[in-house]
């Protein structure tokens, strides 16, 4: 499901306008993004936990063919 599909589904279930739902979904996603960028954890009961993790750098293998 992409953002447009999410907005449409929420608008249909909530009987709110797509414009209002789009604002709310945009604000929600922006808040999640900002919180994660500060390396804070978000825990939503019955939904899940969002958090960032540090991982070792990955090496990329480049193959050049002639």
N, CA, C and O atoms as a MOPAC input file, in Angstrom:
PM7 MOZYME 1SCF
protein

 N      0.85400 1    -1.17600 1     0.00000 1
 C      0.00000 1     0.00000 1     0.00000 1
 C      0.89700 1     1.23500 1     0.00000 1
 O      1.81400 1     1.34900 1     0.81300 1
 N      0.62600 1     2.14400 1    -0.90700 1
 C      1.39400 1     3.38200 1    -0.93500 1
 C      0.62000 1     4.48200 1    -0.19900 1
 O     -0.47800 1     4.24900 1     0.30600 1
 N      1.20300 1     5.67500 1    -0.14400 1
 C      0.61200 1     6.76700 1     0.63100 1
 C     -0.77700 1     7.14800 1     0.09500 1
 O     -1.69900 1     7.37600 1     0.87900 1
 N     -0.92700 1     7.21700 1    -1.21400 1
 C     -2.22200 1     7.57000 1    -1.81300 1
 C     -3.28900 1     6.54300 1    -1.46500 1
 O     -4.41900 1     6.90300 1    -1.13500 1
 N     -2.93600 1     5.28300 1    -1.53800 1
 C     -3.88200 1     4.21700 1    -1.18800 1
 C     -4.24900 1     4.28600 1     0.29000 1
 O     -5.40300 1     4.06100 1     0.65500 1
 N     -3.27700 1     4.59300 1     1.13600 1
 C     -3.54300 1     4.73900 1     2.56800 1
 C     -4.50200 1     5.88900 1     2.82600 1
 O     -5.45200 1     5.74700 1     3.59700 1
 N     -4.26400 1     7.01700 1     2.19300 1
 C     -5.14600 1     8.18000 1     2.35200 1
 C     -6.56000 1     7.82800 1     1.90800 1
 O     -7.52400 1     8.15100 1     2.60200 1
 N     -6.69200 1     7.17400 1     0.76800 1
 C     -8.01800 1     6.79300 1     0.26900 1
 C     -8.73300 1     5.84500 1     1.22200 1
 O     -9.92500 1     6.00800 1     1.48000 1
 N     -8.02000 1     4.86100 1     1.74500 1
 C     -8.62400 1     3.88100 1     2.65100 1
 C     -9.06900 1     4.54000 1     3.95600 1
 O    -10.16300 1     4.26400 1     4.45000 1
 N     -8.23600 1     5.39900 1     4.50600 1
 C     -8.58400 1     6.06800 1     5.76700 1
 C     -9.75700 1     7.02100 1     5.54600 1
 O    -10.66000 1     7.09500 1     6.38000 1
 N     -9.75100 1     7.74100 1     4.44400 1
 C    -10.83800 1     8.66600 1     4.14300 1
 C    -12.16500 1     7.91900 1     4.02500 1
 O    -13.19600 1     8.37800 1     4.51500 1
 N    -12.12000 1     6.78200 1     3.37700 1
 C    -13.33900 1     5.98300 1     3.19700 1
 C    -13.86800 1     5.44900 1     4.52800 1
 O    -15.07300 1     5.48100 1     4.78000 1
 N    -12.96900 1     4.96100 1     5.37300 1
 C    -13.38600 1     4.38800 1     6.66100 1
 C    -13.80100 1     5.44300 1     7.66900 1
 O    -14.67900 1     5.20200 1     8.49700 1
 N    -13.17600 1     6.61200 1     7.60500 1
 C    -13.42100 1     7.62700 1     8.62200 1
 C    -14.47000 1     8.65400 1     8.22500 1
 O    -14.92500 1     9.43900 1     9.05700 1
 N    -14.84800 1     8.64800 1     6.96500 1
 C    -15.79000 1     9.62500 1     6.42200 1
 C    -15.24300 1    11.04700 1     6.50900 1
 O    -16.01100 1    12.00800 1     6.53800 1
 N    -13.92700 1    11.18300 1     6.55000 1
 C    -13.26500 1    12.48000 1     6.47700 1
 C    -12.88700 1    12.73500 1     5.02100 1
 O    -12.83100 1    11.80800 1     4.21200 1
 N    -12.63100 1    13.99000 1     4.70000 1
 C    -12.23400 1    14.30000 1     3.32400 1
 C    -10.81800 1    13.78500 1     3.06800 1
 O    -10.00700 1    13.67300 1     3.98600 1
 N    -10.54300 1    13.47800 1     1.81600 1
 C     -9.20100 1    13.02200 1     1.45000 1
 C     -8.16800 1    14.10200 1     1.76800 1
 O     -7.03800 1    13.79600 1     2.14800 1
 N     -8.56000 1    15.36200 1     1.61200 1
 C     -7.64600 1    16.47100 1     1.89100 1
 C     -7.25100 1    16.48700 1     3.36300 1
 O     -6.07700 1    16.66200 1     3.68900 1
 N     -8.22700 1    16.30400 1     4.25600 1
 C     -7.93800 1    16.28800 1     5.69400 1
 C     -7.10300 1    15.06900 1     6.07800 1
 O     -6.17500 1    15.16800 1     6.88000 1
 N     -7.44000 1    13.93300 1     5.50200 1
 C     -6.69000 1    12.70600 1     5.80000 1
 C     -5.26200 1    12.82600 1     5.27800 1
 O     -4.32100 1    12.39600 1     5.94500 1
 N     -5.09500 1    13.40600 1     4.09500 1
 C     -3.75700 1    13.57300 1     3.52200 1
 C     -2.89300 1    14.44600 1     4.43300 1
 O     -1.70700 1    14.16800 1     4.61100 1
 N     -3.48100 1    15.50300 1     5.01400 1
 C     -2.74700 1    16.35600 1     5.95700 1
 C     -2.33000 1    15.55800 1     7.18600 1
 O     -1.19300 1    15.65900 1     7.64500 1
 N     -3.25900 1    14.76300 1     7.71600 1
 C     -2.97600 1    13.97800 1     8.92100 1
 C     -1.91600 1    12.90700 1     8.65000 1
 O     -1.00100 1    12.72000 1     9.45100 1
 N     -2.04100 1    12.21500 1     7.53500 1
 C     -1.06500 1    11.17500 1     7.18700 1
 C      0.30300 1    11.81600 1     6.94400 1
 O      1.32500 1    11.29100 1     7.38500 1
 N      0.31900 1    12.93600 1     6.25200 1
 C      1.58600 1    13.63400 1     6.02200 1
 C      2.24900 1    14.05200 1     7.32400 1
 O      3.45700 1    13.89000 1     7.49500 1
 N      1.45200 1    14.59100 1     8.24100 1
 C      1.97600 1    14.99700 1     9.54400 1
 C      2.48800 1    13.79400 1    10.33200 1
 O      3.52600 1    13.87000 1    10.98800 1
 N      1.76200 1    12.69700 1    10.26600 1
 C      2.17400 1    11.47400 1    10.96400 1
 C      3.50700 1    10.97200 1    10.42800 1
 O      4.41600 1    10.67200 1    11.20300 1
 N      3.62800 1    10.87900 1     9.10500 1
 C      4.86300 1    10.36900 1     8.50400 1
 C      6.03900 1    11.31300 1     8.75600 1
 O      7.16300 1    10.86100 1     8.97400 1
 N      5.78300 1    12.60300 1     8.72800 1
 C      6.84200 1    13.57800 1     9.00800 1
 C      7.30600 1    13.46100 1    10.45600 1
 O      8.50200 1    13.54600 1    10.73800 1
 N      6.36700 1    13.26800 1    11.36700 1
 C      6.70900 1    13.11500 1    12.78300 1
 C      7.51600 1    11.84500 1    13.00900 1
 O      8.49800 1    11.85800 1    13.75200 1
 N      7.11500 1    10.75700 1    12.37900 1
 C      7.86500 1     9.50000 1    12.49700 1
 C      9.27200 1     9.69000 1    11.95500 1
 O     10.24200 1     9.27900 1    12.59300 1
 N      9.39300 1    10.30000 1    10.80000 1
 C     10.70300 1    10.52200 1    10.17900 1
 C     11.59100 1    11.39700 1    11.05500 1
 O     12.76000 1    11.07700 1    11.26700 1
 N     11.04500 1    12.49600 1    11.56600 1
 C     11.82600 1    13.39500 1    12.42500 1
 C     12.26800 1    12.70900 1    13.70700 1
 O     13.39400 1    12.89600 1    14.16700 1
 N     11.38000 1    11.92000 1    14.27600 1
 C     11.71400 1    11.21100 1    15.52000 1
 C     12.82200 1    10.19600 1    15.28200 1
 O     13.75600 1    10.09500 1    16.07600 1
 N     12.72000 1     9.44300 1    14.18800 1
 C     13.74800 1     8.44800 1    13.88300 1
 C     15.07800 1     9.10400 1    13.53900 1
 O     16.13500 1     8.55000 1    13.84200 1
 N     15.03900 1    10.27100 1    12.91300 1
 C     16.29300 1    10.94900 1    12.57100 1
 C     17.03800 1    11.40600 1    13.82300 1
 O     18.25000 1    11.62100 1    13.78000 1
 N     16.32400 1    11.55500 1    14.93200 1
 C     16.95000 1    11.89300 1    16.21700 1
 C     17.34100 1    10.62700 1    16.98600 1
 O     17.71100 1    10.68000 1    18.15900 1
 N     17.24700 1     9.49300 1    16.29300 1
 C     17.58100 1     8.17500 1    16.84900 1
 C     16.73400 1     7.82400 1    18.06200 1
 O     17.19500 1     7.13500 1    18.97100 1
 N     15.49800 1     8.29800 1    18.07300 1
 C     14.55400 1     7.94000 1    19.11600 1
 C     13.66300 1     6.80800 1    18.61500 1
 O     13.49500 1     6.62700 1    17.40900 1
 N     13.10300 1     6.06100 1    19.53400 1
 C     12.25500 1     4.92200 1    19.19900 1
 C     10.78900 1     5.33700 1    19.26000 1
 O     10.39300 1     6.13500 1    20.11100 1
 N      9.99600 1     4.79100 1    18.35700 1
 C      8.55100 1     5.01200 1    18.35500 1
 C      7.89000 1     3.66300 1    18.58400 1
 O      8.16700 1     2.70100 1    17.86800 1
 N      7.03000 1     3.59200 1    19.56600 1
 C      6.34400 1     2.34600 1    19.87800 1
 C      4.84800 1     2.59300 1    19.84900 1
 O      4.32100 1     3.33700 1    20.67500 1
 N      4.16000 1     1.97000 1    18.89700 1
 C      2.71400 1     2.09900 1    18.75300 1
 C      2.07400 1     0.75400 1    19.10500 1
 O      2.27500 1    -0.24100 1    18.40900 1
 N      1.31500 1     0.73800 1    20.17600 1
 C      0.67400 1    -0.49500 1    20.62800 1
 C     -0.23500 1    -1.02100 1    19.52200 1
 O     -0.96300 1    -0.25300 1    18.89200 1
 N     -0.19200 1    -2.30300 1    19.29300 1
 C     -0.97700 1    -3.01300 1    18.26800 1
 C     -0.53800 1    -2.70000 1    16.84600 1
 O     -1.16400 1    -3.16900 1    15.89500 1
 N      0.52900 1    -1.91700 1    16.67800 1
 C      1.04400 1    -1.61700 1    15.33400 1
 C      2.46700 1    -2.12900 1    15.20900 1
 O      2.75300 1    -2.96500 1    14.35200 1
 N      3.35200 1    -1.64000 1    16.04700 1
 C      4.74600 1    -2.07100 1    15.99300 1
 C      5.67200 1    -1.00700 1    16.54000 1
 O      5.24600 1     0.04600 1    17.01400 1
 N      6.95400 1    -1.32000 1    16.45800 1
 C      7.98500 1    -0.42000 1    16.95300 1
 C      8.86700 1    -0.00700 1    15.78300 1
 O      9.28100 1    -0.83900 1    14.97600 1
 N      9.14400 1     1.28100 1    15.70500 1
 C     10.02900 1     1.82100 1    14.69200 1
 C     11.27300 1     2.33200 1    15.40200 1
 O     11.18100 1     3.08400 1    16.37300 1
 N     12.43300 1     1.92000 1    14.91200 1
 C     13.66600 1     2.42200 1    15.49600 1
 C     14.79100 1     2.26600 1    14.49400 1
 O     14.72900 1     1.43400 1    13.58800 1
 N     15.81400 1     3.07400 1    14.67000 1
 C     16.98600 1     2.97100 1    13.81200 1
 C     18.03200 1     2.13200 1    14.51900 1
 O     18.06900 1     2.05200 1    15.74600 1
 N     18.86800 1     1.51700 1    13.72900 1
 C     19.96400 1     0.72800 1    14.28400 1
 C     21.21600 1     1.02500 1    13.48900 1
 O     21.16800 1     1.21700 1    12.27400 1
 N     22.31300 1     1.06000 1    14.17200 1
 C     23.59500 1     1.24800 1    13.50200 1
 C     24.10000 1    -0.11900 1    13.07100 1
 O     24.07300 1    -1.09000 1    13.82700 1
 N     24.56400 1    -0.15800 1    11.82300 1
 C     25.12500 1    -1.40500 1    11.29800 1
 C     26.50700 1    -1.11800 1    10.73400 1
 O     26.84200 1     0.01800 1    10.39500 1
 N     27.28400 1    -2.16000 1    10.64500 1
 C     28.59900 1    -2.01700 1    10.03200 1
 C     28.41900 1    -1.67600 1     8.55700 1
 O     27.44800 1    -2.09500 1     7.92700 1
 N     29.34200 1    -0.93200 1     8.02900 1
 C     29.28000 1    -0.55700 1     6.61700 1
 C     29.36200 1    -1.81000 1     5.75400 1
 O     30.04200 1    -2.77800 1     6.09200 1
 N     28.66200 1    -1.76500 1     4.64800 1
 C     28.68600 1    -2.89600 1     3.72400 1
 C     29.60400 1    -2.57000 1     2.56100 1
 O     29.64600 1    -1.43800 1     2.08100 1
 N     30.32700 1    -3.56600 1     2.12300 1
 C     31.19500 1    -3.39000 1     0.97000 1
 C     30.39700 1    -3.69900 1    -0.28500 1
 O     29.58500 1    -4.62400 1    -0.31400 1
 N     30.64000 1    -2.92200 1    -1.30100 1
 C     29.92800 1    -3.13200 1    -2.56000 1
 C     30.89500 1    -3.69400 1    -3.57600 1
 O     32.01100 1    -3.20200 1    -3.73700 1
 N     30.45300 1    -4.72100 1    -4.25200 1
 C     31.27400 1    -5.34900 1    -5.27300 1
 C     30.85400 1    -4.80200 1    -6.62300 1
 O     29.68800 1    -4.89700 1    -7.00600 1
 N     31.80700 1    -4.23100 1    -7.34400 1
 C     31.52800 1    -3.66600 1    -8.64500 1
 C     32.16700 1    -4.55400 1    -9.69400 1
 O     33.36400 1    -4.83600 1    -9.65200 1
 N     31.33600 1    -4.99100 1   -10.64300 1
 C     31.83400 1    -5.83800 1   -11.72400 1
 C     31.78500 1    -5.02900 1   -13.01600 1
 O     30.73600 1    -4.51800 1   -13.41100 1
 N     32.94400 1    -4.92500 1   -13.66500 1
 C     33.01200 1    -4.19900 1   -14.92500 1
 C     33.24700 1    -5.22600 1   -16.03000 1
 O     34.21000 1    -5.99300 1   -16.01100 1
 N     32.33700 1    -5.20800 1   -16.98200 1
 C     32.44200 1    -6.16500 1   -18.07700 1
 C     32.78800 1    -5.42500 1   -19.35700 1
 O     32.29200 1    -4.33000 1   -19.62600 1
 N     33.64500 1    -6.05100 1   -20.13000 1
 C     34.02500 1    -5.45400 1   -21.42700 1
 C     33.48500 1    -6.26900 1   -22.57100 1
 O     33.70100 1    -5.92400 1   -23.73200 1

